């Protein structure tokens, strides 16, 4: 994966996200649920119900990039939905 710079902001949506959501739906979640402007240059991370799927939404200045990862084995460790959202460092994002 092309990694973000060291100063990038990363917002993790706690709980479960419907992985059928596309760019527009995830951008709406970033704005409505995470209370962040989707075009602010931050990464937004969303996890599916089965815990083996991850989507990252990023605005690169010209348009949205959507990264989608499916694990063959294992699960992503994720905070529960009661916590809303969390902020991660670029190093923590790289560990995902």
Secondary structure, DSSP 4 states (H G I P E B T S, - for coil): -PPPPTT--EEEE-S---TT--HHHHHHHHHHTS---TTSS-EEEEE-TTSSEEEEEEE-SSSEEEEEEE-SSS------GGG-EEEE-HHHHHH-
